[in-house]
Amino acid sequence: MNSKSDNYDLSDLGLDPKDLPEMTLDAVLFLDADGVVRYWNRGATVMFGYEPSEVLGKNIRFIIPRDLLKSGELERLKVICEQETALFNYTTRRVRKDGETIWVNLSRTSSTNSEGRELGAVAILRDVTAQRAAEQELEHSKRLALVGELAAKIAHEVKNPLAGIHAALQVLEGQLEPKDPRREIFDSIGDEVIRLNELTMDLLRFARPTAAKFVRADLGQFLVDLVGDLERISMVGPKDVDLTGLELGLNLPFDPALTGQVFKNLILNGLQANKGKGVIRISSRNHEGTVAIDVADSGPGIRKEDLGSIFEPFFTTKSRGTGLGLSIAKNNLEAQKATIRIRSHRGRGAIFRIEFLTQ
């Protein structure tokens, strides 16, 4: 025998069943047979930003993105509901009042009267934008892990043969007379082997990120010394880098090896962007709890459509290289709890801002 608690009427709880749609965070809508909004609950107002008075009597098209309208999504959903009476867990996009596009999980059920005539449909929408972003980030991380494993295997297989080729070249070149014209050919081959070895090292750095080993030191002086080292090995000229905006005495914890790789990459990338014109300007700014270092070039800048991909592995606008430099730089900084951002305008160069914690 059922107890009284098994047969609760909502009125026992002081609730009216008609109020239930107003108590959910999901958007609950009723559309008539022509797709006109006849009911719009509180959840729909929160999700889309429209008050009921703004939408009742309007066709539901106002929350559907233009590309989906052109593709005939609304008509397809109506046909499915007519054929199967219901649609469950359909993922699609909708547009808020402020113009923001959100991802929603849509369920829709047809409603008919006792004579079987279509009255319209009840639609329930749940905002899954955050969930979808998290799933995409997880999938992206999985793909990067697989790419990293492949990169490590390739680099391991290539590194040892390259070392053997370079050693053999040195032996053969050593047998030539000092003025033998073939030396130039050997030097050219040697330069390419060194370049391939550096690309291999990039693959290994990307595939096997190094844990940070912190020291507390003057970051400003470290960068001055780094530029001096690059000048001594002729990777930059004496007037290529302007350090007048860089403050000394920036005492903070950082990993010298990882940080050196980052700034070497940014400086050399900037010089390539400058194409012999202008300088690389390195400056610092102190903020509460952080130190920001800006590395600015005077090149053509980065296209707006490329900005979102600039730190992606293997993305490059150059004809040569792996496209791993900035991805490795980002990994190196994240290992130190530091960040990197970019600002760029076409024709006005690019500025990379690196922020370190001071404690």
C-alpha positions, 0 to 999 in steps of 0.5 A: 500500500502506498503511503501518503508521501508516495502520492504528493499533490503539488498543492500539498507543497504550496506549488501550482504546476503551472508555475514549474516552467518559471522555476527552471533555468532552462529556456522554455518556449511555446511556439504556435504552428507558424513559429510565433512565440506564445510563451517565454519563461524566466529561464529564456529571459536569463539565457537570451536577455529578452523580456517576454513583452519584447518577444511574444507575438514575434517569430522565433527567427530572431534568436537563430543565427543568419547562416542557420536560417539560410541553411533551413535549420528551422524548417528541418527541425519542424519536419523532424518534429512532425514526423517523429513528434519529438526531437531530443538533445539537438546541439545548435547555436542561438543568438542573445539580445547582445549579439553573443552567439551561444551553444544550446542543447535543444529538445522540441515536442509537437503539440496537437489537439484532440482532433490531431490538429497541430497547435505548435511545439514546446521547445526547451533549450539549455545553454551548453556553451561552457561545457562545449568549450571545456570539451573542445579544450580537452579534445585539443589537449588530447590532439596536442599530446598525440602530436607531441608523442609523434614529434618526439619519435621523429626527433629521436630518429632524426637526431642521431643520423644528423649528428653522424652526417655532421661529423662525417662532413667535418672529417671530409672537409678536413681533408681539403686544402684551405683554398679548395673551392669545395669547402664552400659546398661543405660549409653550405651542407653543414649549415643546413645540417645545423638548421635541421638539428635546430628544428629537431631540437624544437620538436623535442622541446615541444614534445618534452617540456622542461620543468622550471628551475627557478633562481631569483635574479635581476631580469633586466640585467639578464636580458642585457647580458642575453642581447650582448651574447647574441651580439658576440655570436653575430646573431644581432647587430650592435644597433638592432636592439634598443634597451633604453626602456628596460629597467635594471633591478627587476629582482624576481624568480625565473628560469634562466634557460627557459627565459633565455629561449623565449627572448632569443626567439622573440628577438630573432623573430622580430628582426626577421619581421623588421627585414633590416629596417627599424629596431627591436625595442625591449622595455619593462613596466612594474605592476603590483605583484608583476613585471611586464616586459614588452618586445616590440618590432617595427615590421608589417604586423600580424594579420587579424585572422592569424592572431588567434593561432599565433601560439598554436604549434606548427602554425607559421606564416614563414616559408621555412621553420616548424612553427613551434617557436612561439608555442615553445615560448608559451610553454616555457613561460607557463612552466614559470607561471608567467604569461605572454600576450600579443598586440598587433596592427597591420603596418605598425608592428607587433608587441609581445608582452611577457608578465612575470610574478615578482614573488 
